[in-house]
Each structure stands twice: as C-alpha cells, then as structure tokens.
Amino acid sequence: MATVLVVDDEPDTRAVLRWMLEDKGHDVLEVANGAEALHMLQYTSHSVVVLLDLHLPLLSGAGVLGAVAADRHLAARHRYILMTARSRRLPTFFATLLTHLHIPVLRTPFDVEELVALVANVAHTLPAQ
C-alpha cells in the first residue's frame, strides 16, 4: 500500500479520508493548507499519493500544482489527485495543467469506492523507492 498525504482544510473531511484509506491499508499523513503540503512534499523522504483539495488557505490546490509543474522533482516523485466540487468549471489553463501533469480529478462529494480505486490506481504509478 501507499502513503497518502491528505490536504484539506476541513478536519472532519481529513478524518473521514484517513479512516477510509487506513482501512484499505494505506499510511495517511494530513495537512490543512497548501503551504504545509508543499513543504512536506519537498522534504519527505519517500514518494506519496497526494489527495489535494482545490480550495485551501495560504496556498490553493492550484498554487500547489503550479509549484509542482515548475519543479520536475516534485512532479516526478509524487502522484496527485485533485478533489473539487467544480470539476466541470475549471479554467482552461488549469485543466491543461492537470492534463499535462496526468492528474485525475475526483469530484466531491465522492463515492467511497471510486476514491479507494483511484488512490490504488495512482499508487501503482509511484516511482520505486
């Protein structure tokens, strides 16, 4: 199983995601904003799957992914899943960035089985440790 970094400013959402993912055997890390997520991604010792909310304080999910796009190491080392309720109304430039970085979008509210399957599929693409 993979290590999953849950990035969401809602403590209840993080708790539910932690419970669901740990139940499937994943290790789970949590942060409440994009700045913390970016810091953790830069300094963690291993590759992770990132469940990233679009709307975050300090640095949005789009801001995090912009930094990832500018840093080949972050783009290659970790895998990302964007969570948003607005997947059908993303700006064209941002949708293009998601496509370029091969980042799937998980529409919220999400189906539990869809989330679990998506995390498992993305985890299989993590680079070997």
Rosetta blueprint (number, residue, H / E / L):
1 M L
2 A L
3 T E
4 V E
5 L E
6 V E
7 V E
8 D L
9 D L
10 E L
11 P H
12 D H
13 T H
14 R H
15 A H
16 V H
17 L H
18 R H
19 W H
20 M H
21 L H
22 E H
23 D H
24 K L
25 G L
26 H L
27 D E
28 V E
29 L E
30 E E
31 V E
32 A L
33 N L
34 G H
35 A H
36 E H
37 A H
38 L H
39 H H
40 M H
41 L H
42 Q H
43 Y H
44 T L
45 S L
46 H L
47 S L
48 V L
49 V E
50 V E
51 L E
52 L E
53 D E
54 L L
55 H L
56 L L
57 P L
58 L L
59 L L
60 S L
61 G H
62 A H
63 G H
64 V H
65 L H
66 G H
67 A H
68 V H
69 A H
70 A H
71 D L
72 R H
73 H H
74 L H
75 A H
76 A H
77 R H
78 H L
79 R E
80 Y E
81 I E
82 L E
83 M E
84 T E
85 A L
86 R L
87 S H
88 R H
89 R H
90 L L
91 P L
92 T H
93 F H
94 F H
95 A H
96 T H
97 L H
98 L H
99 T H
100 H H
101 L L
102 H L
103 I L
104 P L
105 V E
106 L E
107 R E
108 T L
109 P L
110 F L
111 D L
112 V H
113 E H
114 E H
115 L H
116 V H
117 A H
118 L H
119 V H
120 A H
121 N H
122 V H
123 A H
124 H L
125 T L
126 L L
127 P L
128 A L
129 Q L
